[in-house]
Amino acid sequence: SMKIREFYKAIGGDYDDMFRRMPSDSMIEMFLLKFPADPSYAALAAARESRDTEGAFLAAHTLKGVASTLGLKELTEAAALLVKALRPPSALPGDALFDTVDRAYGRVLEQIAALLR
C-alpha cells in the first residue's frame, strides 16, 4: 500500500527490499506496529545510563538485528556503528553515536505513529 511505501520513504528505508522478503503490506505493518514494544532500545538506554558497556553492546546488537529485519535502514546503520564502538573490550563511547541512534529511533516511532492515524 502507499501507506507502507511512504513509511519506508520517510525513514530512509528500502520498501522494495522489505517487500521482497515479506511480500505482504499487512504483514509488514503488523511487524512494524510491534516494533515500539521491542525492549532492546530501552535496554540500551538503561545500559548507557548505568555505564554498562557489555549490556549496551548486547542491546545495540539486538536493536541492530531487529531494525535490519524490518528494513529500518537508518536505524540499522546507526546501531551498527554503535555496536562497532562497543565491541569488547572497550569503554563506553561518547554521546554522538548514542544520539544518532536516539534520533533514528525517534524518527521510526514517529512514522509508526503516523501509520496508525
Phi and psi restraints in degrees (value plus and minus 20) as a CYANA .aco file:
   2 MET   PHI     -80.1   -40.1
   2 MET   PSI     -58.2   -18.2
   3 LYS   PHI     -75.4   -35.4
   3 LYS   PSI     -70.3   -30.3
   4 ILE   PHI     -89.4   -49.4
   4 ILE   PSI     -60.6   -20.6
   5 ARG   PHI     -79.9   -39.9
   5 ARG   PSI     -63.6   -23.6
   6 GLU   PHI     -82.9   -42.9
   6 GLU   PSI     -59.9   -19.9
   7 PHE   PHI     -75.7   -35.7
   7 PHE   PSI     -71.1   -31.1
   8 TYR   PHI     -85.5   -45.5
   8 TYR   PSI     -54.7   -14.7
   9 LYS   PHI     -84.1   -44.1
   9 LYS   PSI     -64.0   -24.0
  10 ALA   PHI     -86.4   -46.4
  10 ALA   PSI     -50.5   -10.5
  11 ILE   PHI    -120.8   -80.8
  11 ILE   PSI     -12.4    27.6
  12 GLY   PHI      48.7    88.7
  12 GLY   PSI      13.5    53.5
  13 GLY   PHI    -119.5   -79.5
  13 GLY   PSI    -199.7  -159.7
  14 ASP   PHI    -137.2   -97.2
  14 ASP   PSI      75.8   115.8
  15 TYR   PHI     -80.9   -40.9
  15 TYR   PSI     -64.5   -24.5
  16 ASP   PHI     -81.6   -41.6
  16 ASP   PSI     -61.3   -21.3
  17 ASP   PHI     -83.0   -43.0
  17 ASP   PSI     -63.4   -23.4
  18 MET   PHI     -82.9   -42.9
  18 MET   PSI     -63.6   -23.6
  19 PHE   PHI     -85.9   -45.9
  19 PHE   PSI     -52.0   -12.0
  20 ARG   PHI     -84.4   -44.4
  20 ARG   PSI     -56.4   -16.4
  21 ARG   PHI    -105.6   -65.6
  21 ARG   PSI     -46.9    -6.9
  22 MET   PHI    -161.4  -121.4
  22 MET   PSI      58.8    98.8
  23 PRO   PHI     -94.8   -54.8
  23 PRO   PSI      29.2    69.2
  24 SER   PHI    -173.6  -133.6
  24 SER   PSI      98.9   138.9
  25 ASP   PHI     -79.4   -39.4
  25 ASP   PSI     -56.0   -16.0
  26 SER   PHI     -87.8   -47.8
  26 SER   PSI     -53.6   -13.6
  27 MET   PHI     -90.0   -50.0
  27 MET   PSI     -64.2   -24.2
  28 ILE   PHI     -77.7   -37.7
  28 ILE   PSI     -67.0   -27.0
  29 GLU   PHI     -81.2   -41.2
  29 GLU   PSI     -61.6   -21.6
  30 MET   PHI     -77.8   -37.8
  30 MET   PSI     -65.5   -25.5
  31 PHE   PHI     -88.6   -48.6
  31 PHE   PSI     -59.2   -19.2
  32 LEU   PHI     -81.3   -41.3
  32 LEU   PSI     -61.4   -21.4
  33 LEU   PHI     -89.1   -49.1
  33 LEU   PSI     -40.8    -0.8
  34 LYS   PHI    -103.1   -63.1
  34 LYS   PSI     -39.0     1.0
  35 PHE   PHI     -76.8   -36.8
  35 PHE   PSI     -63.9   -23.9
  36 PRO   PHI     -77.9   -37.9
  36 PRO   PSI     -44.3    -4.3
  37 ALA   PHI    -103.8   -63.8
  37 ALA   PSI     -29.6    10.4
  38 ASP   PHI     -83.0   -43.0
  38 ASP   PSI     109.5   149.5
  39 PRO   PHI    -100.8   -60.8
  39 PRO   PSI     -23.7    16.3
  40 SER   PHI     -87.9   -47.9
  40 SER   PSI     -54.8   -14.8
  41 TYR   PHI     -86.9   -46.9
  41 TYR   PSI     -64.0   -24.0
  42 ALA   PHI     -82.5   -42.5
  42 ALA   PSI     -58.8   -18.8
  43 ALA   PHI     -84.5   -44.5
  43 ALA   PSI     -58.5   -18.5
  44 LEU   PHI     -84.0   -44.0
  44 LEU   PSI     -66.1   -26.1
  45 ALA   PHI     -81.4   -41.4
  45 ALA   PSI     -62.9   -22.9
  46 ALA   PHI     -84.6   -44.6
  46 ALA   PSI     -62.0   -22.0
  47 ALA   PHI     -86.9   -46.9
  47 ALA   PSI     -57.7   -17.7
  48 ARG   PHI     -83.7   -43.7
  48 ARG   PSI     -65.7   -25.7
  49 GLU   PHI     -78.1   -38.1
  49 GLU   PSI     -63.3   -23.3
  50 SER   PHI    -112.0   -72.0
  50 SER   PSI     -11.9    28.1
  51 ARG   PHI      35.7    75.7
  51 ARG   PSI      19.3    59.3
  52 ASP   PHI    -115.2   -75.2
  52 ASP   PSI      74.9   114.9
  53 THR   PHI     -81.5   -41.5
  53 THR   PSI     -63.8   -23.8
  54 GLU   PHI     -85.9   -45.9
  54 GLU   PSI     -62.5   -22.5
  55 GLY   PHI     -82.3   -42.3
  55 GLY   PSI     -60.1   -20.1
  56 ALA   PHI     -85.8   -45.8
  56 ALA   PSI     -60.5   -20.5
  57 PHE   PHI     -80.1   -40.1
  57 PHE   PSI     -69.7   -29.7
  58 LEU   PHI     -83.0   -43.0
  58 LEU   PSI     -63.0   -23.0
  59 ALA   PHI     -86.3   -46.3
  59 ALA   PSI     -62.9   -22.9
  60 ALA   PHI     -84.5   -44.5
  60 ALA   PSI     -58.1   -18.1
  61 HIS   PHI     -84.3   -44.3
  61 HIS   PSI     -64.5   -24.5
  62 THR   PHI     -84.9   -44.9
  62 THR   PSI     -65.3   -25.3
  63 LEU   PHI     -79.5   -39.5
  63 LEU   PSI     -62.7   -22.7
  64 LYS   PHI     -78.7   -38.7
  64 LYS   PSI     -64.2   -24.2
  65 GLY   PHI     -83.7   -43.7
  65 GLY   PSI     -66.0   -26.0
  66 VAL   PHI     -84.1   -44.1
  66 VAL   PSI     -65.7   -25.7
  67 ALA   PHI     -82.6   -42.6
  67 ALA   PSI     -60.2   -20.2
  68 SER   PHI     -85.1   -45.1
  68 SER   PSI     -64.0   -24.0
  69 THR   PHI     -78.5   -38.5
  69 THR   PSI     -55.5   -15.5
  70 LEU   PHI    -111.6   -71.6
  70 LEU   PSI     -16.8    23.2
  71 GLY   PHI      50.6    90.6
  71 GLY   PSI       6.0    46.0
  72 LEU   PHI    -107.5   -67.5
  72 LEU   PSI      59.2    99.2
  73 LYS   PHI     -77.5   -37.5
  73 LYS   PSI     -70.4   -30.4
  74 GLU   PHI     -82.2   -42.2
  74 GLU   PSI     -63.5   -23.5
  75 LEU   PHI     -86.7   -46.7
  75 LEU   PSI     -60.2   -20.2
  76 THR   PHI     -79.0   -39.0
  76 THR   PSI     -66.2   -26.2
  77 GLU   PHI     -87.1   -47.1
  77 GLU   PSI     -60.4   -20.4
  78 ALA   PHI     -84.0   -44.0
  78 ALA   PSI     -63.8   -23.8
  79 ALA   PHI     -86.2   -46.2
  79 ALA   PSI     -57.4   -17.4
  80 ALA   PHI     -82.6   -42.6
  80 ALA   PSI     -61.2   -21.2
  81 LEU   PHI     -84.7   -44.7
  81 LEU   PSI     -58.3   -18.3
  82 LEU   PHI     -87.6   -47.6
  82 LEU   PSI     -62.8   -22.8
  83 VAL   PHI     -76.5   -36.5
  83 VAL   PSI     -65.7   -25.7
  84 LYS   PHI     -79.3   -39.3
  84 LYS   PSI     -64.1   -24.1
  85 ALA   PHI     -90.5   -50.5
  85 ALA   PSI     -46.0    -6.0
  86 LEU   PHI    -113.9   -73.9
  86 LEU   PSI     -27.1    12.9
  87 ARG   PHI     -74.2   -34.2
  87 ARG   PSI     104.7   144.7
  88 PRO   PHI     -81.8   -41.8
  88 PRO   PSI     131.9   171.9
  89 PRO   PHI    -106.8   -66.8
  89 PRO   PSI     106.3   146.3
  90 SER   PHI    -170.0  -130.0
  90 SER   PSI     142.2   182.2
  91 ALA   PHI    -106.4   -66.4
  91 ALA   PSI     146.9   186.9
  92 LEU   PHI     -85.3   -45.3
  92 LEU   PSI     106.5   146.5
  93 PRO   PHI     -90.3   -50.3
  93 PRO   PSI     150.6   190.6
  94 GLY   PHI     -86.1   -46.1
  94 GLY   PSI    -199.0  -159.0
  95 ASP   PHI     -88.7   -48.7
  95 ASP   PSI     -48.6    -8.6
  96 ALA   PHI     -73.4   -33.4
  96 ALA   PSI     -67.2   -27.2
  97 LEU   PHI     -86.6   -46.6
  97 LEU   PSI     -59.0   -19.0
  98 PHE   PHI     -85.0   -45.0
  98 PHE   PSI     -63.0   -23.0
  99 ASP   PHI     -82.6   -42.6
  99 ASP   PSI     -57.0   -17.0
 100 THR   PHI     -84.1   -44.1
 100 THR   PSI     -61.5   -21.5
 101 VAL   PHI     -83.3   -43.3
 101 VAL   PSI     -65.2   -25.2
 102 ASP   PHI     -76.6   -36.6
 102 ASP   PSI     -66.6   -26.6
 103 ARG   PHI     -85.3   -45.3
 103 ARG   PSI     -64.8   -24.8
 104 ALA   PHI     -83.7   -43.7
 104 ALA   PSI     -61.3   -21.3
 105 TYR   PHI     -84.3   -44.3
 105 TYR   PSI     -63.8   -23.8
 106 GLY   PHI     -79.5   -39.5
 106 GLY   PSI     -61.2   -21.2
 107 ARG   PHI     -83.8   -43.8
 107 ARG   PSI     -61.4   -21.4
 108 VAL   PHI     -82.0   -42.0
 108 VAL   PSI     -66.7   -26.7
 109 LEU   PHI     -82.4   -42.4
 109 LEU   PSI     -60.3   -20.3
 110 GLU   PHI     -78.0   -38.0
 110 GLU   PSI     -65.9   -25.9
 111 GLN   PHI     -93.3   -53.3
 111 GLN   PSI     -49.7    -9.7
 112 ILE   PHI     -87.7   -47.7
 112 ILE   PSI     -60.7   -20.7
 113 ALA   PHI     -80.9   -40.9
 113 ALA   PSI     -58.4   -18.4
 114 ALA   PHI     -84.6   -44.6
 114 ALA   PSI     -52.8   -12.8
 115 LEU   PHI     -81.8   -41.8
 115 LEU   PSI     -51.6   -11.6
 116 LEU   PHI    -101.3   -61.3
 116 LEU   PSI     -32.8     7.2
